[in-house]
Amino acid sequence: MTATAPHGQVGAEAIAFDVMAQNVVGRRIAGRYELGAQLGEGGVGIVWRAEDTLLGRPVAIKEVELPPAVREEQRAALRARVIREARAAARLSHPGAVTLFDVVQDSGQDYIVMELVEGPTLDQFVADRGPLEPRQAAVVGLRLLATLEAAHRAGIVHRDVKPSNVLVREDGTTKLTDFGTASLTGDPELTATGVIVGSPAFMAPEQIKGLQAGPPTDLWALGATLYFAVEGEPPFKSGKAQFEVLSAIVNDPPRQARRLGPIAPVVEQLLSKDPDCRPRSADVWYGLRRVAAGPAAPDEATARADDAEPGMAAEPGVAAEPATDGPVAGPWRRRPWRRRPSAGT
C-alpha cells in the first residue's frame, strides 16, 4: 500500500503512463487541490504531490482505488471502510505520524489529503546508504513504537507497518504513514478470495491466516521492519511465488541474522508466531532503550526519551517518544542523502 516511485516501465505502457500523468498535472480536485507530479503508486491508489490553493501549502493526495481483482460486490463496502478509517485516523495527532488533513470526493472518486513529507522511505534509505547500526535502528524503533502506542490508545491499528511506510526526514526523524488506507492489509474477506493487499513480507502470521488484526499485529511488523533496517532484507525467505513468502512467515523461523547484535532479543520476541507470546509495548520500549543507549555510552538515549514526554516512561504500557535530536539524527545528518519526495503512501 505504500506508494513508491515506478521503476523502469518501457514501451507502450511507459508512453501511456507518461501521457496520463501529463494530463493529470494541473487538474484541480474538489475545487481546491491542484495536482502536481505523481509520487508513487500502491495497492489502493496513486499518490500525487499537490497544492492546497486555499491555504497555499503543499500536500500529498492519495487517489483511492482498489485492486482490479476485488469483486464488484465488495468494492462499495471496502471503499466506504477505507474512507471511514481515514476519517478516524485524521483524529490521530502525533509528531511521528503523517497527518491526514481532509477526505474529499470529486467526480465520484475518493481522495485522501495528507501532510507532504520530504525525504526517502526507510527502504530507500537502506538501499542508498546501507543498513543501519543496531543503535540507530533502536532509536527508529522507539519512535515508531511511540507512534503506534498513540494510535492504539485511539483505537487505531495500522496493519501495514513496513519500511516503505516509514519516512525519514532530513533531520533524521521519522514519520509513519498510510494510516487509514492500511485497513485492507490482510483483510479476512479479501484473503479468503485470494486478494492480498499490502507487502506479504511484512504481514503478521495472523493476517495471513485471515484472523483479526490487533496491536500485537503492529508489533510483529515493527519487529520485521527493525530486522530489515539492520540486516537489509526481510526476516523471512522470499521466492518468486507469493505463497512461498506467506508460508515461510507462518511456518518457518526467521533467517539467520548476521548484524542484529544487541537488538536481536527484542526483534526475535516481536516476531513470535503467536500474538499472545509477543512482548508488551512497555517491555519492547525498555529493550530498545537499552540498545539505543549503547553498551558503554552514557545513558543519553534514556535521558532524551524521558525528556521527550515527561511522565510517560513511568506509565505501564506506554512508550515514550525520543526527542527529535536523538542519536538517530546525528550520524545520518553528517552524510546527506539524495532527497526524494515521499508522502503518505
Secondary structure, 3 states (H helix, E strand, C coil): CCCECCCCCCHHHHHHHHHHHHHHCCCEECCCEEEEEEEEEECCEEEEEEEECCCCEEEEEEEECCCCCCCHHHHHHHHHHHHHHHHHHCCCCCCCECCEEEEEEECCEEEEEEEEEECCEHHHHHHHHCCCCHHHHHHHHHHHHHHHHHHHHCCCCCCCCCHHHEEECCCCCEEECCCCHHHHCCCHHHHHCCCCCCCHHHCCHHHHCCCCCCHHHHHHHHHHHHHHHHHCCCCCCCCCCHHHHHHHHHHCCCCCCCCCHHHHHHHHHHCCCCHHHCCCHHHHHHHHHHHHHCCCCCCHHHHHHHHHCCCHHHCCCCCCCCCCCCCCHHHHHCCCCCCCEEECC
